[in-house]
């Protein structure tokens, strides 16, 4: 795996733009349908796209299916699918802005975890930034005061899950290709949400299918980037 910080920064900016659009649409759809319905449709498209994409690669499924860290690939895919459910539930519970104000702390969690798990170097300036950032999160949550509500822990839980997913993705990239990670993200996560589908399915109606289509496109493109 080659290190290319400039390309990585560009890809992360593009990813965040796509995720912002995705989250806004998810917030709207979560008001009309239950969380599982929104996630299931997204993953059905995700699985279909990954299968077609993988089939068109040199050596097809034989290349993308093989993983040197199979259990880790499955785990990160399942974790992401559950994190998406938590996030969309949070959008409908405390609002998009309220969720993201706290969820924005996930890069700080990633930075803190990257040292013991990935062995990456973090200087004192970045550690200072992490501590200041977490102080800001505590200021927003205000634990121990009458302004604190238990629902405010939803974005904290979501941020922790997404940070762990990011750490696992970075770690597994040392052993597997992007295409392999992309494949197992869709397959393992999709398997979990499809198991839940029969119990929560509510079919979209009218123009909501169009919003679902945009959600599928932005979600799939964002996770690949």
VOPA-851815 format. One record per residue: x, y, z of N, C-alpha, C, O in turn; residue number from 1. Coordinates in nm, 2 decimals. Layout:
> n.u	n.v	n.w	ca.u	ca.v	ca.w	c.u	c.v	c.w	o.u	o.v	o.w	num
> X	Y	Z	X	Y	Z	X	Y	Z	X	Y	Z	NUM
...
***
This chain:
> n.u	n.v	n.w	ca.u	ca.v	ca.w	c.u	c.v	c.w	o.u	o.v	o.w	num
> 0.08	-0.12	0.00	0.00	0.00	0.00	0.09	0.12	0.00	0.17	0.14	0.09	1
> 0.07	0.21	-0.10	0.15	0.34	-0.11	0.08	0.45	-0.02	-0.04	0.46	-0.02	2
> 0.17	0.53	0.04	0.12	0.64	0.12	0.12	0.76	0.03	0.22	0.80	-0.03	3
> 0.00	0.83	0.01	-0.01	0.95	-0.07	-0.10	1.04	0.00	-0.22	1.05	-0.03	4
> -0.05	1.12	0.10	-0.13	1.21	0.18	-0.22	1.31	0.10	-0.34	1.33	0.14	5
> -0.16	1.36	0.00	-0.24	1.46	-0.08	-0.36	1.40	-0.14	-0.47	1.45	-0.14	6
> -0.34	1.28	-0.21	-0.46	1.21	-0.27	-0.56	1.17	-0.16	-0.68	1.18	-0.18	7
> -0.50	1.12	-0.04	-0.59	1.08	0.07	-0.68	1.20	0.11	-0.80	1.18	0.14	8
> -0.62	1.32	0.12	-0.70	1.44	0.17	-0.81	1.47	0.07	-0.92	1.50	0.10	9
> -0.77	1.47	-0.06	-0.87	1.50	-0.17	-0.99	1.39	-0.16	-1.11	1.43	-0.17	10
> -0.95	1.27	-0.15	-1.06	1.16	-0.14	-1.14	1.18	-0.02	-1.27	1.16	-0.03	11
> -1.09	1.22	0.09	-1.17	1.23	0.22	-1.26	1.35	0.20	-1.37	1.35	0.25	12
> -1.21	1.46	0.14	-1.30	1.58	0.12	-1.42	1.54	0.03	-1.54	1.57	0.06	13
> -1.39	1.46	-0.08	-1.50	1.42	-0.17	-1.59	1.33	-0.09	-1.71	1.33	-0.11	14
> -1.54	1.24	-0.01	-1.62	1.15	0.07	-1.71	1.22	0.16	-1.83	1.19	0.17	15
> -1.66	1.32	0.23	-1.74	1.40	0.33	-1.86	1.47	0.26	-1.97	1.49	0.31	16
> -1.83	1.52	0.14	-1.93	1.59	0.06	-2.05	1.49	0.02	-2.16	1.52	0.04	17
> -2.01	1.37	-0.02	-2.11	1.27	-0.05	-2.18	1.23	0.07	-2.31	1.21	0.06	18
> -2.11	1.21	0.18	-2.18	1.17	0.30	-2.28	1.28	0.36	-2.38	1.25	0.41	19
> -2.24	1.41	0.33	-2.33	1.51	0.38	-2.46	1.51	0.30	-2.57	1.52	0.36	20
> -2.45	1.49	0.17	-2.58	1.47	0.09	-2.65	1.35	0.13	-2.77	1.35	0.14	21
> -2.58	1.24	0.15	-2.64	1.11	0.19	-2.72	1.13	0.32	-2.83	1.08	0.34	22
> -2.65	1.19	0.42	-2.71	1.21	0.55	-2.84	1.30	0.55	-2.94	1.27	0.62	23
> -2.84	1.40	0.47	-2.95	1.49	0.45	-3.07	1.41	0.40	-3.19	1.42	0.44	24
> -3.05	1.33	0.30	-3.15	1.24	0.24	-3.20	1.14	0.34	-3.32	1.11	0.35	25
> -3.11	1.08	0.41	-3.14	0.98	0.51	-3.23	1.04	0.62	-3.32	0.98	0.67	26
> -3.20	1.16	0.65	-3.28	1.23	0.76	-3.43	1.25	0.71	-3.52	1.23	0.78	27
> -3.44	1.29	0.58	-3.58	1.30	0.53	-3.65	1.17	0.52	-3.76	1.16	0.56	28
> -3.58	1.07	0.47	-3.65	0.93	0.45	-3.68	0.87	0.59	-3.78	0.80	0.60	29
> -3.59	0.90	0.69	-3.62	0.84	0.82	-3.74	0.89	0.88	-3.80	0.83	0.97	30
> -3.79	1.01	0.84	-3.92	1.06	0.89	-4.04	1.00	0.83	-4.15	1.00	0.88	31
> -4.02	0.94	0.71	-4.13	0.87	0.63	-4.13	0.72	0.66	-4.24	0.66	0.65	32
> -4.01	0.66	0.68	-4.01	0.51	0.68	-3.92	0.48	0.80	-3.85	0.56	0.86	33
> -3.92	0.35	0.84	-3.83	0.31	0.95	-3.69	0.30	0.90	-3.66	0.29	0.78	34
> -3.60	0.29	1.00	-3.46	0.29	0.96	-3.41	0.18	0.88	-3.34	0.19	0.78	35
> -3.46	0.06	0.91	-3.42	-0.06	0.84	-3.46	-0.06	0.69	-3.38	-0.10	0.60	36
> -3.58	0.00	0.66	-3.62	0.01	0.52	-3.52	0.09	0.44	-3.48	0.06	0.33	37
> -3.48	0.21	0.50	-3.38	0.29	0.43	-3.25	0.22	0.41	-3.19	0.23	0.30	38
> -3.20	0.15	0.51	-3.07	0.09	0.50	-3.08	-0.03	0.40	-2.98	-0.06	0.33	39
> -3.19	-0.11	0.41	-3.20	-0.23	0.32	-3.19	-0.19	0.17	-3.12	-0.25	0.10	40
> -3.27	-0.09	0.13	-3.27	-0.05	-0.01	-3.13	0.00	-0.05	-3.08	-0.03	-0.16	41
> -3.07	0.07	0.04	-2.93	0.12	0.01	-2.84	0.00	-0.01	-2.75	0.00	-0.10	42
> -2.85	-0.10	0.07	-2.76	-0.21	0.06	-2.79	-0.31	-0.05	-2.70	-0.37	-0.11	43
> -2.92	-0.32	-0.09	-2.95	-0.40	-0.21	-2.88	-0.34	-0.33	-2.82	-0.42	-0.41	44
> -2.88	-0.21	-0.35	-2.81	-0.15	-0.46	-2.66	-0.17	-0.44	-2.59	-0.20	-0.54	45
> -2.61	-0.15	-0.32	-2.47	-0.16	-0.29	-2.42	-0.30	-0.33	-2.32	-0.32	-0.40	46
> -2.50	-0.41	-0.29	-2.46	-0.54	-0.33	-2.46	-0.56	-0.48	-2.37	-0.62	-0.53	47
> -2.57	-0.52	-0.54	-2.58	-0.53	-0.69	-2.46	-0.47	-0.76	-2.40	-0.52	-0.85	48
> -2.43	-0.34	-0.72	-2.32	-0.27	-0.78	-2.19	-0.34	-0.76	-2.11	-0.35	-0.86	49
> -2.16	-0.39	-0.64	-2.04	-0.45	-0.61	-2.02	-0.58	-0.69	-1.91	-0.61	-0.74	50
> -2.13	-0.66	-0.70	-2.12	-0.78	-0.78	-2.09	-0.75	-0.93	-2.00	-0.82	-0.99	51
> -2.16	-0.65	-0.99	-2.13	-0.62	-1.12	-1.99	-0.57	-1.14	-1.92	-0.60	-1.23	52
> -1.95	-0.48	-1.05	-1.82	-0.42	-1.05	-1.71	-0.52	-1.04	-1.61	-0.52	-1.12	53
> -1.72	-0.61	-0.95	-1.62	-0.72	-0.92	-1.61	-0.81	-1.04	-1.51	-0.86	-1.08	54
> -1.73	-0.84	-1.10	-1.73	-0.93	-1.22	-1.65	-0.88	-1.33	-1.60	-0.96	-1.41	55
> -1.65	-0.75	-1.35	-1.58	-0.68	-1.46	-1.43	-0.66	-1.44	-1.36	-0.62	-1.53	56
> -1.38	-0.69	-1.32	-1.24	-0.68	-1.29	-1.16	-0.79	-1.34	-1.22	-0.90	-1.36	57
> -1.03	-0.77	-1.37	-0.95	-0.89	-1.41	-0.95	-1.00	-1.31	-0.94	-0.98	-1.19	58
> -0.97	-1.12	-1.36	-0.99	-1.24	-1.27	-1.12	-1.24	-1.19	-1.15	-1.33	-1.12	59
> -1.20	-1.13	-1.21	-1.34	-1.13	-1.15	-1.34	-1.16	-1.00	-1.26	-1.10	-0.93	60
> -1.44	-1.24	-0.96	-1.46	-1.27	-0.82	-1.34	-1.34	-0.76	-1.32	-1.33	-0.64	61
> -1.27	-1.41	-0.83	-1.16	-1.49	-0.78	-1.06	-1.39	-0.71	-1.00	-1.43	-0.61	62
> -1.04	-1.28	-0.77	-0.94	-1.18	-0.71	-1.00	-1.11	-0.59	-0.93	-1.09	-0.49	63
> -1.12	-1.05	-0.60	-1.18	-0.97	-0.50	-1.23	-1.05	-0.38	-1.23	-1.00	-0.27	64
> -1.27	-1.18	-0.40	-1.32	-1.26	-0.29	-1.21	-1.30	-0.19	-1.24	-1.31	-0.07	65
> -1.09	-1.32	-0.24	-0.98	-1.37	-0.16	-0.93	-1.26	-0.07	-0.90	-1.15	-0.11	66
> -0.93	-1.29	0.06	-0.89	-1.19	0.16	-0.78	-1.25	0.25	-0.80	-1.37	0.29	67
> -0.68	-1.18	0.29	-0.58	-1.22	0.38	-0.62	-1.20	0.53	-0.56	-1.24	0.62	68
> -0.73	-1.13	0.55	-0.79	-1.10	0.68	-0.94	-1.11	0.67	-1.01	-1.01	0.69	69
> -0.98	-1.23	0.65	-1.12	-1.26	0.62	-1.21	-1.22	0.73	-1.31	-1.15	0.72	70
> -1.18	-1.26	0.86	-1.26	-1.23	0.97	-1.27	-1.08	0.99	-1.38	-1.03	1.03	71
> -1.16	-1.01	0.97	-1.16	-0.87	0.99	-1.25	-0.80	0.89	-1.32	-0.70	0.92	72
> -1.24	-0.85	0.76	-1.33	-0.79	0.66	-1.48	-0.81	0.69	-1.55	-0.71	0.68	73
> -1.51	-0.93	0.74	-1.65	-0.95	0.77	-1.69	-0.86	0.89	-1.80	-0.80	0.89	74
> -1.61	-0.85	0.99	-1.64	-0.77	1.11	-1.66	-0.62	1.07	-1.75	-0.56	1.12	75
> -1.57	-0.57	0.99	-1.59	-0.43	0.96	-1.71	-0.40	0.87	-1.77	-0.29	0.89	76
> -1.75	-0.49	0.79	-1.87	-0.48	0.71	-1.99	-0.48	0.79	-2.08	-0.40	0.77	77
> -2.00	-0.57	0.89	-2.11	-0.58	0.98	-2.12	-0.45	1.07	-2.22	-0.40	1.09	78
> -2.00	-0.41	1.12	-1.99	-0.29	1.20	-2.05	-0.17	1.13	-2.12	-0.09	1.19	79
> -2.01	-0.15	1.00	-2.06	-0.04	0.92	-2.21	-0.04	0.91	-2.27	0.06	0.92	80
> -2.27	-0.16	0.88	-2.41	-0.17	0.86	-2.49	-0.13	0.98	-2.59	-0.06	0.98	81
> -2.43	-0.17	1.10	-2.50	-0.14	1.23	-2.48	0.01	1.26	-2.57	0.08	1.31	82
> -2.36	0.07	1.22	-2.34	0.21	1.24	-2.43	0.30	1.16	-2.48	0.40	1.21	83
> -2.46	0.26	1.04	-2.55	0.33	0.95	-2.69	0.33	1.02	-2.76	0.43	1.01	84
> -2.73	0.22	1.07	-2.86	0.21	1.14	-2.87	0.31	1.26	-2.96	0.38	1.28	85
> -2.76	0.31	1.34	-2.75	0.40	1.45	-2.76	0.54	1.41	-2.83	0.62	1.47	86
> -2.68	0.58	1.30	-2.68	0.71	1.25	-2.81	0.76	1.20	-2.86	0.87	1.24	87
> -2.88	0.68	1.12	-3.01	0.72	1.07	-3.11	0.73	1.18	-3.20	0.82	1.18	88
> -3.11	0.64	1.28	-3.19	0.65	1.39	-3.17	0.78	1.47	-3.26	0.85	1.52	89
> -3.04	0.82	1.48	-3.00	0.94	1.55	-3.05	1.06	1.47	-3.10	1.16	1.54	90
> -3.05	1.06	1.34	-3.10	1.17	1.26	-3.25	1.20	1.29	-3.29	1.32	1.31	91
> -3.32	1.09	1.31	-3.47	1.11	1.33	-3.50	1.14	1.48	-3.61	1.18	1.51	92
> -3.40	1.11	1.57	-3.43	1.13	1.71	-3.38	1.27	1.76	-3.46	1.33	1.83	93
> -3.26	1.31	1.72	-3.21	1.44	1.78	-3.18	1.54	1.66	-3.14	1.65	1.69	94
> -3.21	1.50	1.54	-3.19	1.59	1.43	-3.06	1.58	1.36	-2.96	1.53	1.43	95
> -3.05	1.62	1.24	-2.92	1.60	1.16	-2.81	1.69	1.22	-2.70	1.64	1.24	96
> -2.84	1.82	1.26	-2.74	1.90	1.31	-2.69	1.86	1.45	-2.58	1.85	1.48	97
> -2.79	1.82	1.53	-2.76	1.78	1.67	-2.67	1.65	1.67	-2.59	1.63	1.75	98
> -2.70	1.56	1.57	-2.62	1.44	1.56	-2.48	1.47	1.52	-2.39	1.42	1.58	99
> -2.47	1.55	1.41	-2.33	1.57	1.36	-2.24	1.66	1.44	-2.12	1.65	1.43	100
> -2.30	1.74	1.52	-2.22	1.83	1.61	-2.13	1.74	1.70	-2.02	1.77	1.73	101
> -2.19	1.63	1.75	-2.11	1.53	1.83	-2.04	1.43	1.75	-1.93	1.39	1.78	102
> -2.11	1.38	1.64	-2.05	1.28	1.55	-1.92	1.33	1.49	-1.83	1.25	1.45	103
> -1.90	1.46	1.47	-1.78	1.51	1.41	-1.66	1.48	1.49	-1.55	1.51	1.45	104
> -1.68	1.43	1.61	-1.56	1.39	1.69	-1.49	1.26	1.65	-1.39	1.22	1.70	105
> -1.55	1.19	1.55	-1.50	1.06	1.52	-1.35	1.06	1.46	-1.28	0.97	1.49	106
> -1.31	1.17	1.39	-1.17	1.18	1.35	-1.08	1.19	1.47	-0.96	1.14	1.46	107
> -1.12	1.25	1.58	-1.04	1.26	1.70	-1.02	1.12	1.76	-0.92	1.08	1.81	108
> -1.13	1.04	1.76	-1.13	0.90	1.81	-1.03	0.82	1.73	-0.95	0.74	1.78	109
> -1.04	0.84	1.59	-0.95	0.76	1.50	-0.81	0.80	1.53	-0.72	0.71	1.54	110
> -0.78	0.92	1.55	-0.64	0.97	1.58	-0.59	0.90	1.71	-0.48	0.86	1.72	111
> -0.68	0.90	1.81	-0.64	0.85	1.94	-0.61	0.70	1.93	-0.52	0.65	1.99	112
> -0.70	0.63	1.85	-0.68	0.48	1.84	-0.57	0.44	1.75	-0.52	0.33	1.76	113
> -0.53	0.53	1.66	-0.43	0.49	1.56	-0.30	0.46	1.62	-0.22	0.39	1.56	114
> -0.27	0.52	1.73	-0.14	0.50	1.80	-0.13	0.36	1.85	-0.03	0.29	1.82	115
> -0.22	0.31	1.94	-0.20	0.18	2.00	-0.24	0.07	1.90	-0.18	-0.04	1.91	116
> -0.33	0.09	1.80	-0.37	-0.02	1.71	-0.29	-0.02	1.59	-0.25	-0.13	1.54	117
> -0.26	0.09	1.53	-0.19	0.09	1.40	-0.04	0.13	1.41	0.04	0.11	1.32	118
> -0.01	0.18	1.53	0.13	0.21	1.55	0.18	0.34	1.48	0.29	0.36	1.45	119
> 0.08	0.43	1.45	0.11	0.55	1.37	0.16	0.66	1.47	0.13	0.65	1.59	120
> 0.24	0.75	1.42	0.30	0.85	1.50	0.20	0.98	1.51	0.16	1.02	1.41	121
> 0.18	1.02	1.63	0.10	1.14	1.65	0.17	1.24	1.74	0.20	1.20	1.86	122
> 0.21	1.35	1.69	0.28	1.45	1.77	0.20	1.52	1.88	0.08	1.50	1.89	123
> 0.27	1.59	1.96	0.20	1.66	2.08	0.10	1.76	2.03	0.00	1.78	2.11	124
> 0.12	1.82	1.92	0.02	1.92	1.87	-0.11	1.85	1.84	-0.22	1.91	1.87	125
> -0.10	1.74	1.78	-0.22	1.67	1.74	-0.29	1.61	1.87	-0.41	1.61	1.88	126
> -0.21	1.56	1.97	-0.27	1.52	2.09	-0.34	1.63	2.16	-0.45	1.62	2.22	127
> -0.28	1.75	2.15	-0.35	1.87	2.21	-0.48	1.90	2.14	-0.58	1.93	2.21	128
> -0.48	1.89	2.01	-0.60	1.91	1.93	-0.71	1.81	1.97	-0.82	1.85	1.98	129
> -0.67	1.69	1.99	-0.76	1.58	2.03	-0.82	1.61	2.17	-0.95	1.60	2.18	130
> -0.74	1.65	2.26	-0.79	1.69	2.40	-0.89	1.81	2.39	-0.99	1.81	2.46	131
> -0.85	1.91	2.32	-0.94	2.03	2.30	-1.07	1.99	2.24	-1.18	2.03	2.28	132
> -1.06	1.90	2.14	-1.18	1.85	2.07	-1.27	1.78	2.16	-1.39	1.80	2.15	133
> -1.22	1.69	2.24	-1.30	1.62	2.33	-1.36	1.71	2.44	-1.47	1.68	2.49	134
> -1.29	1.81	2.48	-1.35	1.91	2.57	-1.47	1.98	2.51	-1.57	2.00	2.58	135
> -1.46	2.00	2.38	-1.57	2.06	2.31	-1.69	1.97	2.31	-1.81	2.01	2.32	136
> -1.67	1.84	2.29	-1.78	1.74	2.29	-1.85	1.74	2.43	-1.97	1.74	2.43	137
> -1.77	1.74	2.53	-1.82	1.74	2.67	-1.90	1.87	2.69	-2.01	1.87	2.76	138
> -1.86	1.98	2.64	-1.93	2.11	2.65	-2.06	2.10	2.58	-2.16	2.15	2.63	139
> -2.07	2.03	2.47	-2.20	2.01	2.40	-2.29	1.92	2.47	-2.41	1.95	2.49	140
> -2.24	1.81	2.52	-2.32	1.71	2.59	-2.37	1.75	2.72	-2.48	1.72	2.77	141
> -2.28	1.82	2.80	-2.30	1.87	2.93	-2.35	1.76	3.02	-2.46	1.76	3.08	142
> -2.27	1.65	3.04	-2.31	1.54	3.13	-2.32	1.59	3.27	-2.24	1.67	3.31	143
> -2.41	1.54	3.35	-2.43	1.57	3.49	-2.51	1.70	3.51	-2.54	1.74	3.62	144
> -2.56	1.76	3.40	-2.65	1.88	3.41	-2.79	1.84	3.37	-2.82	1.73	3.31	145
> -2.89	1.93	3.40	-3.02	1.91	3.36	-3.04	1.92	3.21	-3.15	1.87	3.16	146
> -2.95	1.97	3.14	-2.96	1.99	2.99	-2.92	1.86	2.92	-2.95	1.84	2.80	147
> -2.86	1.76	2.99	-2.82	1.64	2.93	-2.94	1.54	2.92	-3.02	1.53	3.01	148
> -2.95	1.48	2.80	-3.05	1.38	2.77	-2.99	1.26	2.72	-2.88	1.27	2.65	149
> -3.04	1.14	2.75	-2.98	1.02	2.72	-2.96	1.00	2.57	-2.87	0.93	2.52	150
> -3.05	1.06	2.49	-3.05	1.05	2.34	-2.92	1.11	2.29	-2.88	1.08	2.18	151
> -2.86	1.20	2.36	-2.73	1.26	2.31	-2.62	1.16	2.30	-2.51	1.19	2.24	152
> -2.63	1.05	2.36	-2.53	0.95	2.36	-2.53	0.87	2.22	-2.44	0.80	2.19	153
> -2.64	0.88	2.15	-2.65	0.81	2.02	-2.54	0.85	1.93	-2.47	0.77	1.87	154
> -2.51	0.99	1.90	-2.40	1.02	1.81	-2.27	0.98	1.87	-2.17	0.96	1.79	155
> -2.25	0.98	2.00	-2.13	0.93	2.06	-2.10	0.79	2.03	-1.99	0.75	1.99	156
> -2.21	0.71	2.04	-2.20	0.56	2.01	-2.17	0.55	1.86	-2.09	0.47	1.82	157
> -2.24	0.63	1.77	-2.22	0.62	1.63	-2.08	0.66	1.59	-2.02	0.60	1.50	158
> -2.02	0.77	1.66	-1.89	0.81	1.63	-1.78	0.71	1.66	-1.69	0.69	1.59	159
> -1.80	0.64	1.78	-1.71	0.54	1.82	-1.71	0.42	1.72	-1.61	0.37	1.68	160
> -1.83	0.38	1.67	-1.85	0.27	1.58	-1.78	0.31	1.44	-1.71	0.23	1.39	161
> -1.80	0.43	1.40	-1.74	0.47	1.27	-1.59	0.49	1.28	-1.52	0.46	1.18	162
> -1.54	0.53	1.40	-1.40	0.54	1.42	-1.33	0.40	1.41	-1.23	0.38	1.35	163
> -1.40	0.30	1.48	-1.35	0.17	1.48	-1.35	0.11	1.33	-1.26	0.04	1.29	164
> -1.45	0.14	1.26	-1.46	0.10	1.12	-1.34	0.16	1.04	-1.28	0.09	0.96	165
> -1.32	0.29	1.06	-1.21	0.36	0.99	-1.07	0.29	1.03	-0.99	0.28	0.94	166
> -1.05	0.26	1.15	-0.92	0.20	1.20	-0.91	0.06	1.13	-0.80	0.03	1.08	167
> -1.02	-0.02	1.13	-1.02	-0.15	1.07	-0.99	-0.14	0.92	-0.92	-0.23	0.87	168
> -1.05	-0.04	0.86	-1.03	-0.03	0.71	-0.88	0.01	0.68	-0.83	-0.05	0.59	169
> -0.83	0.10	0.76	-0.69	0.13	0.74	-0.59	0.01	0.76	-0.50	-0.01	0.69	170
> -0.63	-0.07	0.87	-0.54	-0.18	0.90	-0.55	-0.29	0.79	-0.45	-0.35	0.75	171
> -0.67	-0.32	0.75	-0.69	-0.43	0.65	-0.63	-0.39	0.51	-0.60	-0.48	0.43	172
> -0.62	-0.26	0.49	-0.56	-0.21	0.36	-0.41	-0.25	0.35	-0.36	-0.25	0.24	173
> -0.35	-0.29	0.46	-0.22	-0.34	0.46	-0.21	-0.48	0.39	-0.10	-0.52	0.35	174
> -0.32	-0.55	0.39	-0.32	-0.69	0.34	-0.41	-0.72	0.22	-0.38	-0.81	0.15	175
> -0.51	-0.64	0.21	-0.61	-0.66	0.10	-0.62	-0.53	0.01	-0.59	-0.42	0.05	176
> -0.66	-0.55	-0.11	-0.68	-0.44	-0.21	-0.81	-0.37	-0.17	-0.89	-0.41	-0.10	177
> -0.82	-0.25	-0.23	-0.94	-0.17	-0.21	-1.06	-0.24	-0.26	-1.17	-0.24	-0.20	178
> -1.05	-0.31	-0.38	-1.16	-0.38	-0.43	-1.21	-0.49	-0.34	-1.33	-0.52	-0.33	179
> -1.12	-0.56	-0.28	-1.16	-0.67	-0.18	-1.23	-0.61	-0.06	-1.33	-0.67	-0.02	180
> -1.18	-0.50	-0.01	-1.25	-0.44	0.10	-1.39	-0.39	0.06	-1.48	-0.40	0.14	181
> -1.39	-0.33	-0.06	-1.52	-0.28	-0.11	-1.62	-0.39	-0.12	-1.74	-0.38	-0.08	182
> -1.58	-0.51	-0.17	-1.66	-0.62	-0.19	-1.72	-0.67	-0.06	-1.84	-0.69	-0.05	183
> -1.63	-0.69	0.04	-1.68	-0.75	0.17	-1.75	-0.65	0.25	-1.83	-0.69	0.34	184
> -1.73	-0.52	0.23	-1.81	-0.42	0.30	-1.96	-0.43	0.26	-2.05	-0.43	0.34	185
> -1.98	-0.45	0.13	-2.12	-0.47	0.08	-2.18	-0.60	0.12	-2.29	-0.61	0.17	186
> -2.11	-0.71	0.10	-2.16	-0.85	0.12	-2.19	-0.88	0.26	-2.30	-0.92	0.30	187
> -2.10	-0.85	0.35	-2.12	-0.88	0.49	-2.22	-0.79	0.56	-2.30	-0.84	0.64	188
> -2.21	-0.66	0.53	-2.31	-0.57	0.58	-2.44	-0.59	0.53	-2.54	-0.58	0.60	189
> -2.45	-0.62	0.40	-2.58	-0.64	0.33	-2.65	-0.77	0.39	-2.77	-0.77	0.40	190
> -2.57	-0.87	0.42	-2.63	-0.99	0.48	-2.70	-0.96	0.61	-2.81	-1.02	0.63	191
> -2.64	-0.88	0.69	-2.70	-0.85	0.82	-2.83	-0.77	0.80	-2.93	-0.81	0.87	192
> -2.83	-0.67	0.72	-2.95	-0.59	0.71	-3.06	-0.66	0.63	-3.18	-0.64	0.66	193
> -3.03	-0.75	0.54	-3.13	-0.83	0.47	-3.20	-0.93	0.57	-3.31	-0.97	0.55	194
> -3.12	-0.97	0.67	-3.19	-1.06	0.77	-3.29	-0.98	0.85	-3.39	-1.04	0.90	195
> -3.28	-0.85	0.87	-3.37	-0.77	0.94	-3.49	-0.73	0.85	-3.59	-0.69	0.91	196
> -3.47	-0.73	0.72	-3.57	-0.67	0.63	-3.71	-0.72	0.65	-3.81	-0.65	0.65	197
> -3.73	-0.86	0.66	-3.87	-0.91	0.67	-3.95	-0.86	0.79	-4.07	-0.86	0.79	198
> -3.88	-0.81	0.89	-3.95	-0.77	1.01	-3.98	-0.62	1.01	-4.06	-0.57	1.09	199
> -3.92	-0.54	0.92	-3.94	-0.40	0.93	-3.97	-0.33	0.79	-3.98	-0.21	0.79	200
> -3.99	-0.41	0.69	-4.00	-0.36	0.55	-4.12	-0.27	0.54	-4.23	-0.32	0.57	201
> -4.11	-0.15	0.48	-4.22	-0.06	0.45	-4.18	-0.01	0.31	-4.09	0.07	0.30	202
> -4.25	-0.05	0.20	-4.21	-0.01	0.07	-4.23	0.14	0.04	-4.33	0.20	0.08	203
> -4.13	0.21	-0.01	-4.14	0.35	-0.05	-4.25	0.38	-0.15	-4.29	0.29	-0.23	204
> -4.29	0.50	-0.16	-4.40	0.54	-0.26	-4.36	0.66	-0.33	-4.28	0.75	-0.28	205
> -4.41	0.68	-0.45	-4.39	0.80	-0.53	-4.25	0.85	-0.55	-4.16	0.77	-0.58	206
> -4.23	0.98	-0.53	-4.09	1.04	-0.55	-3.99	0.99	-0.45	-3.87	1.01	-0.47	207
> -4.03	0.93	-0.35	-3.93	0.88	-0.25	-3.84	0.77	-0.31	-3.73	0.75	-0.26	208
> -3.88	0.70	-0.42	-3.80	0.61	-0.49	-3.68	0.69	-0.55	-3.57	0.64	-0.56	209
> -3.70	0.81	-0.59	-3.60	0.89	-0.65	-3.49	0.93	-0.54	-3.37	0.92	-0.57	210
> -3.54	0.97	-0.43	-3.45	1.00	-0.32	-3.37	0.87	-0.27	-3.25	0.88	-0.24	211
> -3.44	0.76	-0.28	-3.37	0.63	-0.24	-3.26	0.61	-0.34	-3.15	0.56	-0.31	212
> -3.29	0.64	-0.47	-3.18	0.61	-0.58	-3.06	0.70	-0.55	-2.95	0.65	-0.56	213
> -3.08	0.83	-0.52	-2.97	0.92	-0.49	-2.90	0.88	-0.37	-2.77	0.88	-0.37	214
> -2.97	0.83	-0.27	-2.91	0.78	-0.15	-2.82	0.66	-0.18	-2.70	0.65	-0.13	215
> -2.86	0.57	-0.26	-2.78	0.45	-0.30	-2.65	0.50	-0.37	-2.55	0.44	-0.34	216
> -2.67	0.59	-0.46	-2.55	0.63	-0.54	-2.45	0.70	-0.45	-2.33	0.67	-0.46	217
> -2.49	0.80	-0.37	-2.40	0.87	-0.28	-2.34	0.78	-0.18	-2.22	0.79	-0.15	218
> -2.41	0.68	-0.12	-2.36	0.59	-0.03	-2.25	0.50	-0.08	-2.15	0.49	-0.03	219
> -2.28	0.44	-0.20	-2.19	0.35	-0.26	-2.06	0.43	-0.30	-1.95	0.38	-0.28	220
> -2.07	0.54	-0.37	-1.95	0.62	-0.41	-1.87	0.67	-0.29	-1.75	0.66	-0.29	221
> -1.94	0.71	-0.18	-1.87	0.76	-0.06	-1.79	0.65	0.00	-1.67	0.67	0.04	222
> -1.84	0.53	0.01	-1.77	0.42	0.08	-1.65	0.37	0.00	-1.55	0.33	0.05	223
> -1.66	0.38	-0.13	-1.55	0.34	-0.22	-1.44	0.44	-0.21	-1.32	0.41	-0.19	224
> -1.47	0.57	-0.21	-1.37	0.68	-0.19	-1.30	0.67	-0.06	-1.21	0.75	-0.02	225
***
